[in-house]
Amino acid sequence: MKITLTCNTGLGTGGQGVCLANAAVGLSKLADLTVYCSGVEKPQTHFPVNPLGYSRWSKRLLATPVLRRRHDLAVLLSDLRFDHQVSKQLQSQPCDLIMGVAGQTNLSFKTAKAKGAKTWLYCLNNYLPFMQQQIQQEMKSLNDPTVATMNPMMLHRFSGECQQADLIVVLSEVAKQSFVKAGFASEKVAVLTPFVDTNRFRPIPKTDSVFRVLYVGTIEPRKGITYLVDAFLKANIPESELLIVGGTSTRALRIFMEKTLNKHSQIKQEFWDFSSADPTEIFGKSSVLVLPSVEDGFGLVALEAMACGLPVIVTSQCGAADVVDNGVNGFVVPPRDSQTMADKLVYLAENTAKCLEMGKSARNVAEAQTQARYQDNLSKIFKHQGLLN
């Protein structure tokens, strides 16, 4: 069987790229796999990887001062180019199954289906219209009309992909339920939980007494950073620090971060490239990771933090809630509820032994999310779809 996996990102780069790499390794063990991704460098793999470059129009738009705030248009142009390139390749390549990331594969699906191939939509977020609703709600609270959102054409393309898809593959039960609530049949949506490298992400002894709250990720509207800052200030924990690792995606959030950092010395911002840096340097000096997302298909950083022995606080609209046993290895809180988030921070700060115990439980859960378990789940999906005996 010939399988094509497509994603408009670099293999192993960022959360999306890591999920792509997970899928690539799993699929390559079941069939003859070819991967199409963005970029120009070919990673060393035992299966063919074809980087298709970048969209020069997208780059030009982002480099133009008047237009650079149209991030939605830049993403759309990039995805359209990528989809066109993959479709062109598929016209001359054999393909029995294509698994393509949502928003990036509408034309490729049409080409593959014309050749008789099965089509699997790989959705790394919740149901995209639900995601759009959450972003629009944040637009109002941030009072920023330039906030990053999804272009209407992207949503239209996504609708077409869903109609063409024989199966929709998501990262969490949380994400699956967002599709089911939108009217999709439960059997059309399969959950494939990501795994984490527990050798690279591992616990190390914390060397100071600061109760350090950690956030890792792009500071974008759907990630809920404003609620975390509010929760941290409400908690008012002695000898504490909020460490935010990542850059901002919008003007309003950049201004918010500048004002926050200037006003509160115990809130800090750092920038790390975890593709090359040792992640334990950040996770190892932290007490808890908080992922306050108002929408997140999974939030792989939560599982990475758990592998490093940290309890985590995530929202009920974050897919990582699937691996959080409330009160055992972390807490699941309602989205946009900064007071509940603050209460959990205070509890962990005042109960050091319990915090450490929860961190050990978190590590155990991360160790259970192995590549072998991922492979077994993927094989079960193939069997259920009649693609494997």
C-alpha positions in Angstrom: 0.0 0.0 0.0 1.3 3.5 -0.9 0.6 6.2 1.7 1.1 9.9 1.2 1.5 12.1 4.3 1.3 15.9 3.8 1.8 18.9 6.2 2.8 22.4 5.4 5.5 22.6 8.1 9.0 21.1 8.7 9.2 17.5 9.8 9.8 17.6 13.6 9.7 21.4 13.8 7.4 22.9 16.5 4.3 21.1 17.9 2.8 20.6 14.4 6.0 19.3 13.0 6.5 16.8 15.9 3.0 15.5 15.4 3.8 15.1 11.7 7.0 13.2 12.6 5.0 10.9 15.0 2.6 10.1 12.2 5.4 9.6 9.7 7.2 7.0 11.9 4.0 5.2 12.6 2.7 5.1 9.0 6.1 4.0 7.6 5.9 0.8 9.7 2.5 -0.1 8.1 3.1 0.7 4.4 5.2 2.4 1.8 5.3 6.0 2.9 6.1 9.3 1.1 6.0 12.6 3.0 5.5 16.0 1.6 6.3 19.0 3.8 7.5 22.6 3.6 11.1 23.8 3.8 14.1 23.1 1.7 16.2 20.6 3.7 15.6 16.8 3.6 15.9 15.2 7.0 17.6 11.9 7.3 14.8 9.3 7.5 14.2 5.7 6.3 11.3 6.9 4.1 11.2 9.5 1.4 10.6 13.1 2.5 10.1 15.8 -0.1 10.4 19.4 1.1 8.4 21.7 -1.3 9.9 25.0 -0.3 8.1 28.1 0.9 5.5 30.5 -0.6 7.3 33.6 -1.8 4.0 35.5 -1.9 3.4 34.7 1.8 6.9 35.8 2.7 6.5 39.0 0.6 3.2 39.8 2.3 4.7 39.4 5.8 7.6 41.6 4.8 5.3 44.5 3.8 4.5 46.8 6.7 1.0 47.7 5.6 0.0 44.1 5.0 2.0 42.1 7.6 -0.9 42.1 10.0 -2.8 40.0 7.6 -1.4 36.8 9.0 -4.5 34.9 8.0 -3.9 35.8 4.4 -0.2 34.8 4.6 -1.2 31.4 6.0 -3.8 30.9 3.3 -1.4 31.8 0.5 1.2 29.4 1.9 -1.3 26.6 2.3 -2.7 27.1 -1.2 0.7 26.9 -2.7 1.6 23.8 -0.7 -1.7 22.1 -1.6 -1.2 22.9 -5.3 2.4 21.5 -5.2 1.2 18.2 -3.5 -1.7 17.8 -6.0 0.7 18.2 -8.9 3.0 15.5 -7.4 0.1 13.1 -6.9 -0.9 13.3 -10.5 2.1 11.2 -11.4 2.6 9.3 -8.2 0.8 6.1 -7.0 -1.3 6.7 -3.9 -3.7 4.4 -2.0 -4.1 6.6 1.1 -3.5 10.3 1.7 -3.3 11.7 5.2 -3.3 15.5 5.0 -3.4 18.2 7.6 -6.6 20.3 7.8 -6.7 23.5 5.7 -3.8 22.3 3.5 -5.2 19.4 1.5 -8.5 20.2 -0.3 -7.1 20.1 -3.8 -4.8 17.1 -3.0 -7.8 15.2 -1.7 -9.6 15.8 -5.0 -6.6 14.5 -7.0 -6.1 11.5 -4.7 -9.8 10.5 -4.8 -9.8 10.7 -8.6 -7.1 8.0 -8.5 -9.2 5.9 -6.1 -7.3 6.7 -2.9 -8.7 6.8 0.6 -8.5 10.2 2.2 -7.8 10.9 5.9 -8.0 14.4 7.3 -5.4 15.0 10.0 -6.8 17.8 12.2 -4.3 19.1 14.8 -6.8 21.4 16.4 -10.4 21.2 17.5 -13.1 21.6 14.8 -12.0 24.7 13.0 -15.2 26.7 13.1 -15.2 26.1 16.9 -11.6 27.3 17.0 -12.7 30.4 15.0 -15.5 31.1 17.5 -12.9 31.1 20.3 -10.6 33.4 18.5 -13.4 35.8 17.8 -14.3 35.9 21.4 -10.7 36.8 22.2 -10.7 39.5 19.6 -13.5 41.2 21.5 -11.7 41.0 24.9 -8.4 42.1 23.4 -10.1 44.9 21.4 -7.8 44.2 18.5 -9.3 44.0 15.0 -5.9 42.8 13.6 -5.7 39.7 15.8 -4.7 36.5 14.1 -7.7 34.7 12.8 -8.7 32.2 10.0 -9.4 33.5 6.5 -13.0 32.6 5.4 -11.5 30.8 2.4 -9.6 28.5 4.8 -12.8 27.6 6.5 -14.4 26.9 3.2 -11.6 24.7 2.2 -11.8 22.9 5.5 -15.5 22.2 4.9 -14.6 20.7 1.6 -11.9 18.5 3.2 -14.3 17.2 5.8 -16.8 16.3 3.1 -14.2 14.4 1.1 -12.5 12.7 4.1 -13.2 9.0 4.6 -11.8 9.5 8.2 -10.9 12.5 10.4 -7.9 11.8 12.7 -7.6 14.1 15.7 -5.1 14.2 18.7 -7.6 14.0 21.6 -11.0 13.0 22.8 -11.5 16.7 23.5 -11.0 17.4 19.8 -13.2 14.5 18.7 -16.1 15.8 20.8 -15.8 19.2 19.1 -16.5 17.4 15.8 -19.3 15.2 17.3 -21.0 18.3 18.7 -20.8 19.8 15.2 -22.8 16.9 13.8 -20.1 14.5 12.7 -20.7 10.8 13.3 -18.5 9.5 16.1 -17.2 6.6 13.9 -15.9 9.1 11.3 -13.5 10.6 13.9 -10.5 8.6 15.3 -8.2 9.7 18.2 -4.5 9.2 17.8 -2.8 10.6 21.0 0.8 11.8 20.4 3.8 10.4 22.2 6.8 12.1 23.7 10.5 11.3 23.9 10.9 10.5 27.7 14.7 10.3 27.3 15.0 13.8 26.1 12.2 15.2 28.3 13.1 13.9 31.7 13.1 15.1 35.3 16.1 16.8 36.9 16.5 18.1 40.4 15.2 21.7 40.9 18.0 23.8 42.5 16.2 26.8 43.9 13.2 27.5 46.1 11.3 29.8 43.7 7.7 28.6 42.9 8.1 29.0 39.2 5.0 28.8 37.0 5.8 28.0 33.3 4.1 28.7 30.0 5.7 27.5 26.8 4.3 28.3 23.3 3.4 31.1 21.0 1.6 34.0 22.7 -1.5 34.0 20.5 -5.2 34.7 21.3 -6.4 31.1 21.6 -3.6 30.2 24.0 -5.2 32.3 26.8 -2.0 33.9 28.2 -3.9 36.9 29.6 -5.9 34.6 31.8 -2.7 33.0 33.1 -1.2 36.4 33.9 -4.4 37.4 35.8 -4.4 34.1 37.7 -0.7 34.4 38.7 -1.3 37.9 40.0 -4.4 36.8 41.9 -2.6 33.9 43.5 0.0 36.4 44.9 2.3 33.6 46.0 5.4 34.6 48.0 8.8 34.0 46.3 7.2 33.0 43.0 7.8 33.7 39.3 5.8 33.4 36.1 8.1 32.4 33.2 6.6 32.8 29.7 8.6 31.2 26.9 7.6 32.3 23.4 7.0 35.2 21.2 3.8 37.2 20.5 1.7 36.8 17.3 -0.3 40.0 17.4 0.2 43.7 18.1 -2.3 43.7 21.0 -0.6 40.8 22.8 2.8 42.4 22.2 1.6 45.6 23.9 0.0 43.5 26.7 3.3 41.7 27.3 5.4 44.9 27.3 3.1 46.5 29.8 3.0 43.3 32.0 6.8 42.9 32.0 7.4 46.6 32.8 4.9 46.5 35.7 5.6 43.1 37.3 9.2 42.1 37.9 8.2 38.6 38.9 6.9 37.9 35.4 9.6 37.2 32.8 9.8 36.3 29.2 12.4 34.1 27.5 12.9 32.7 24.0 14.2 29.2 23.4 14.5 26.9 20.4 13.6 23.5 21.8 14.6 21.8 18.5 18.2 22.3 19.5 18.3 23.4 23.2 18.1 21.0 26.1 14.4 21.3 27.3 15.3 20.3 30.9 17.0 23.7 31.3 13.6 25.3 31.3 11.4 22.5 32.7 13.9 21.6 35.3 13.7 24.9 37.1 9.9 25.1 37.0 7.3 23.9 39.5 4.2 23.6 37.3 3.3 24.1 33.7 0.1 25.9 32.8 -1.6 25.7 29.4 -4.5 28.1 29.7 -5.7 27.6 26.1 -9.3 28.5 25.1 -8.8 26.1 22.3 -6.1 23.5 21.7 -6.2 20.2 19.8 -3.8 18.7 22.2 -0.9 21.0 23.5 2.1 18.7 23.2 4.1 20.9 25.6 1.8 19.6 28.5 2.9 16.0 27.8 6.6 17.2 27.5 6.3 19.0 30.9 4.8 15.8 32.5 7.7 13.8 31.1 9.9 16.2 32.9 8.1 15.5 36.2 5.9 18.6 36.4 2.2 18.7 37.3 0.2 20.6 34.7 -2.8 22.8 34.7 -4.8 22.8 31.5 -8.3 23.8 30.5 -11.2 21.5 29.6 -10.9 22.8 25.9 -7.3 21.7 25.7 -6.8 18.2 24.3 -4.1 17.5 26.9 -6.9 17.2 29.4 -7.2 13.6 28.1 -4.0 12.7 30.0 -4.6 14.7 33.1 -6.1 12.9 36.1 -7.6 15.8 38.0 -5.8 16.2 41.4 -3.5 13.3 40.7 -1.0 14.6 38.1 -2.4 18.0 37.5 -5.7 19.9 37.2 -8.3 20.6 34.5 -9.9 24.0 34.9 -12.7 25.8 32.9 -11.4 28.0 30.0 -11.1 31.7 30.9 -11.5 31.0 34.6 -8.5 32.8 36.1 -9.8 32.5 39.7 -9.9 28.7 39.6 -6.5 28.6 38.0 -5.2 30.9 40.8 -6.6 28.6 43.4 -4.8 25.6 41.9 -1.5 27.5 41.8 -1.9 28.5 45.5 -2.7 24.8 46.4 0.5 23.6 44.7 2.6 26.3 46.2 1.4 25.6 49.7 1.6 21.8 49.4 5.1 21.2 48.2 5.1 17.4 48.9 1.8 17.0 47.0 3.2 19.0 44.1 6.2 16.7 43.9 4.0 13.6 44.2 1.8 14.9 41.4 4.9 15.5 39.3 6.0 11.9 39.7 2.5 10.7 38.7 2.8 13.0 35.6 6.0 11.4 34.7 4.4 7.9 34.9 1.6 9.0 32.6 4.1 10.4 30.0 6.2 7.2 30.2 3.0 5.2 29.3 2.5 7.3 26.2 5.1 5.4 24.3 5.8 5.0 20.6 4.8 1.4 20.8 1.4 2.4 22.3 1.0 5.0 19.5 1.8 2.3 16.9 -0.7 0.0 18.4 -3.4 2.6 18.3 -2.6 3.5 14.7 -2.7 -0.2 13.7 -6.2 -0.5 15.3 -7.4 2.5 13.3 -6.1 0.8 10.1 -7.8 -2.5 11.0 -11.1 -0.7 11.8 -10.9 1.0 8.4 -10.3 -2.3 6.7 -6.8 -1.4 5.6 -4.9 -4.0 7.7 -5.7 -7.7 8.5 
